[in-house]
Amino acid sequence: MGAPASGTVRPVVVVGDAGLDVVARHDGPIAHGGDVRAKVTIEPGGAGANTAVWLAACGASPVLVARVGADSAGRQVHAELTSAGVQCAFAVDPDLATCCVVVLVDENGQRSMLPDRGANARFSPADLDPGLLAGTGGHLHLSGYVLLDATSRPAGLAVLEAAHAAGWTTSVDPQAAVLIHSAEAFLEDVRGVDFLLPNADELLALTGSSEPASAKSLLSHVGAVVVTSGPDGASWVDADEIVSIPAETTECVDSTGAGDAFDAGFLAAWLAGASKRDALLGGVRAGSRAVSVVGAQPPR
């Protein structure tokens, strides 16, 4: 898949979770039933929100569609995102709380997450304003968490269908290898998507291999696969070729949101007309920035 015409400005709608992350950076292994000292901060998070904020940081003007609770956390998330240049199109759930994720970050910057999707789990087809997909030439990015939860999956499918009907390009990040219980079912859900954006673990769950070349088997469902492989860089795989670039050498402080940042950097570059290699470079640079700071979003 080639790049859009250079210099065009395209609307970008992101659909996914928005919430707060409780980030606990601990020293040494977790002592089950005991205490481990940690540095704890509360950061804005949610995969959809992360990608939207990084898109704004990369020069795009994104709209984020999500569902939050009628609580102080939801209001805080809205305020944080608005100040970061993201237009929020939120549905407010009268019963469930705003998404909250406990993120445990070890001494190597690797994260383990304990997510409570909260209101996002009740994201419904009615939560998308059809007017957001009006006009031509826009791009929709969908977080795979929406598809991988049975309660929000119908909304994810409806959003993709609406984007395809409007003639928009689309992308999906699978988000979580451990939640892909059926590769066949997930691939049917994303059939017709322009870009599938898995990391190596998610590619393994979908193809049985973490090697970028295995993504060729997915091209009967999607237009192109863009694979992130951590320290091994990133690759664009389509019917014509495989283009790969190395990772940047960066100290990993906190890996939370690195994939979301990559998605944003890649999409922002591609939407601005970048070549395959330069679009990958945009993603790698944003991902490298993300792992160099605490939290999943750019410092305010």
N, C-alpha and C positions, 0 to 999 in steps of 0.2 A: 504494500500500500504506500503510495507516495504522499508527499506533504501537501497541505492546502496552499493556495496561492499566497505568496509572500506579501505581507503588509495588510492582509485582511484581518478584521477584528470580529471574532466569533463569540456569541454568547456561550457560556459554560454553566451547566446546571449539575450540581453534585447531589446525589441522593445517598444518605447513609446516617450513621449514628452521630449524635452530638451529646457530650456529657462532661463529667469531671473525672480526672485521674488522681488517685491518691498514690503518689510515687514514694516508695520506701527503698532507699539505697542502703543496703546492708553490707557489713563486712563479714566475710566467711559464710559458711553454710547455715541454713536455717536450723535452729535447734528445736526439734519437735517437742512441744510441751515445755519449752524453756524460753529464755530471753536472748535476743540478739540486738545490739544497738544499731540504730539506723538514722539516716537523715531523711526526714519526711516532709514533702511539700505537696500542695494541692495545685494541680495544673489543669488547664482546659484540655479536653481530649475527645475521643470518639473518632473512628476511622474516617467518616465522611467529613467531619469538622476539620480534622487534621489536613486532609487533602485540600479542602477549600481554602484554609488559611495559607498553606504553602503555595497554592495557585495565585492567591493575591500577592504573596511575597515575590512571586516570579513574574508579576506584571499583568496577570489576568484579572477579570472582574467577575468572580464566581457568585452564583446563587446557591445556597445550601438548603435542601429540603430535608427536614428531620421532624421527629416528634419528641417533645420534652414534657416534663411534668409541670403542673401549676404550682411551682415551688421556687424558693430562692435560688436553688441551683440552676433551674431553667432560665431565670432572669439573668443570672450571672453569665451563663454560657452565651445568651443572646448579646449581652453587652460586650463581652470579650471578643466575640466574632465580628460584631459590627465595627468595633474599634480597629480591628485588623483588616478591614476592607471587604468583608464578606456580607452580602445581602442575605438575610435570614428569612426563609419562608417556612416558619415553624407551625405545626399543629400542636395544640396544648392538650395533654391528657388530664382529665379531671381527677383521676384516681391513682395512676402509677407515678412513681417518682422519676426524676430525670436520671438518665444513665450514669452509673458510677463504676469505675474500674479500679481495683487495687493492683498496682504494678510493683512487683518486687524486682529490683535491679541489683545484680551481684557485682562483685569487685571488678569483673571484666566488662561491665556495661550491658550484659545480656539480661533481657527482661522475661519475667513470667507474669501472666496476667490472670486475675480473678474478676471476670466481668459480670456485671448485672446490667443488662440492656435496658431495664426499666421501661419507660414509656416507648422507647424505640421498638420494643418487641410487639407493640400494637400499631405500628405503622401500617396504614391502610391505603388502598387505591384512592380514596377520597382526599387523602392528605396532599396530593399533588394538584396544584392549580394548573389546569390545562393551558392557561395563558402563558405559563412559563416556557412552553415548547412552541409558542407561536412563531411564525416566520420560518425562514429557511437558513441552513448553514450553521446551525448550532451544534454543540457537543454535549452529550450526557455521559457522566461518569457515575457508575453505581458501585457501592461497596458490597462485596460478596456477603457480608454479615446479614444483609437484608434477605438474600436468597437462602441462606443456610439456616434460618430460623423458620420453622413451619408457620408461625403466627404472622410473620411479615413477608413471607415468600410471595403470596398473591400480589402484594403491592409492588414488589420488585419486578415481577413478570409484567404487570400492567404498565409500569414506568418504561420498561424496555420496549414494549409494544407501541406505546404512545410515541416514543422517540423515533422508532423505525417508521411509523406512519407519517411522522412530520418530516422525514428525510434527513434527520440528524445523524451524525456519526456517534458511535457509542463505545464505551470501554467499561470493563468489569475487572476489579481486583478480587480474586477468590478469598483473600484475607486469612484463612485459617485451615491448614491442611488437616488438622485433627477433626474438623467439623464436616469434611467432605466424605460422607459415608457411602455415597454412590457416585463414582466419576461419571457414569453414563447419564444419570439424572441431572447432575449439575451441568454437563455439557449440553444437554437438551435445553436447559433453562437459558443458556447464554448463546444459543444458536443464532447466527446472524450478527453477532457483535463484531465491531471492527477491530478492537484490541482486547485481548485477554492479557492481564498483567500479573502473572503468578511469580512467587519466589521459587527457589529450587525445591523446597519441601512440598509446596503446592503442586508444582509440576510433577513431582514424584507421585503424589496422590492421584493425579489425573492420568498419567501415562505409564507409571511403573518405573520411570527413570528420572533422575534429576539433571541429566545432560540436556543442554539446550536443543540439540538435534532431535530429541524425542518429541519436541513441540510440533514437528512436522505432522505428526499423527492427529493433531488437533485442528488442522487447517480445513478439514471438511465441515467444521462447525463455526470457526471464526476466521476473520480476515487475516490477522497477524497475531503472533504471540510475542510479548516482550518479557523476557525472563530476567529476574535479578538473582544473582548468585553470591551475594555478600562480598567477601574479599576477592572473589573471582570476576567481579564486574557485572556486566549486563549484556544481553543479546536480543536482537530483533530477528525474529524468524518468520518468514513469509514464503509464498510459493516460489519466489525467485531466488532467494539467498538467505544466508545467515550472516548478520553483521554483529560483531562483538567488540566491546571496548573494555579496558581494564578498570578496576576500581581505583579511587583515589586513596592515597595513604593518609589516614585520619585516625586520631586517638578516639576510641569508642568510649564515651562517657555514659550514654544511655541509648540503647537501640530502639526504644519505644518510638513508633511512628516513622521509622526510616523508610519502610515500604510506601507509606502514604505520601511522604515527601518526594520519593522517587516518582511516583505516579504524577504528582503535580508538576515537577520539573520537566518530566518527559512530555506530558500533555501540553504544557504551556509552550514549550519549544516547538513541538509538532504543529500546534494550532497557529503558531506564528510563521510557519512555512519552513521550518528547519529540515535538513536532510535526515535520513535514518540515523547516521552516526552522530550528528549534532543533537538530535532529539534524545538519544541515549545519553549523551554527555550532559544534557540539561538535567536528566533524571539522576545521574550519578552525582552531580554536583549538589543537588538539593538533598539527596540522601546522605551525603557526607556531612553537610551542614547539620542535618538533623541529629546524627549520632554524636556530634561534638558538643551538644547542650543537653541539659536535663529537661525532660518533658518532650511531648510529641509535636510541639508547634514552635515556630520561630520565636525567639525572645521579643517581647514588646519593647 
